[in-house]
Amino acid sequence: MFIGATHRDRLARWYQTVLGLPVTNAATAKLGPTRWAAFDRETAGFGPTQPDYMVNYGVDDGRFARAMDREGNRFERWQPAPGR
């Protein structure tokens, strides 16, 4: 998962501090098979699009939350019901 950021390092620190992502000095994190990374918003690979999405972080502590990070990207913490 790649997130375009105006301030890449500050956003990566926010995800590390607030959500506990194991972010490295390169603003990346490994979460099982998933790779998370903050990139400069001006990186050519993102193109001229407006993000219209919400990232869902699966958790195992039963706590649901929907919020925005410090740059306005929407996300939620969610755990499926037992047996699902």
C-alpha positions in Angstrom: 0.0 0.0 0.0 1.5 3.3 -1.0 0.3 6.7 0.3 1.2 10.0 -1.3 2.3 12.5 1.3 3.1 16.2 1.3 5.5 15.6 4.2 6.5 11.9 3.8 8.7 11.6 7.0 6.2 13.3 9.3 3.3 11.2 7.9 5.3 8.0 8.4 6.1 9.1 12.0 2.4 9.8 12.6 1.5 6.2 11.5 4.2 4.8 13.7 3.2 6.8 16.8 -0.6 6.7 16.5 -1.2 3.3 14.8 1.9 1.5 15.9 3.1 0.7 12.4 6.7 -0.6 12.5 7.9 2.2 10.2 11.6 2.2 9.2 13.8 5.2 8.5 12.9 4.8 4.8 9.2 5.5 5.6 8.2 1.9 4.9 6.7 -0.9 7.0 6.3 -4.6 6.6 3.0 -6.0 7.9 2.9 -9.7 7.2 2.6 -10.0 3.4 1.6 -6.3 3.1 4.1 -3.5 2.5 3.2 0.0 3.6 5.1 3.1 2.3 4.8 6.8 2.3 6.0 8.5 -0.9 6.3 12.2 -1.9 2.9 13.2 -3.3 4.7 14.5 -6.4 6.1 11.1 -7.3 5.3 10.5 -11.0 3.8 7.0 -10.3 0.7 8.6 -8.5 -0.3 10.6 -11.6 -2.8 13.5 -11.4 -5.5 11.7 -9.5 -7.4 12.7 -6.4 -7.6 9.9 -3.9 -11.1 8.6 -3.4 -10.6 5.7 -1.0 -10.4 4.7 2.6 -7.7 2.3 3.8 -8.9 -0.5 6.1 -6.4 -1.8 8.7 -7.4 -5.2 10.1 -6.8 -5.4 13.8 -7.2 -8.2 16.4 -8.1 -6.1 19.5 -11.8 -5.7 18.7 -11.6 -1.9 18.6 -13.3 -0.2 15.6 -12.4 3.4 14.6 -12.7 5.5 11.5 -10.5 8.6 11.3 -8.1 10.7 9.1 -4.3 10.9 9.3 -2.5 14.2 9.7 -2.7 14.8 5.9 -6.4 14.0 5.5 -6.2 10.4 4.2 -9.2 8.4 5.5 -8.7 5.1 7.3 -10.4 2.7 9.6 -9.5 0.0 12.1 -11.7 -3.0 11.9 -11.9 -6.6 13.1 -14.2 -9.1 11.5 -16.8 -10.9 13.7 -15.6 -14.3 15.0 -15.9 -17.0 12.4 -15.8 -14.6 9.4 
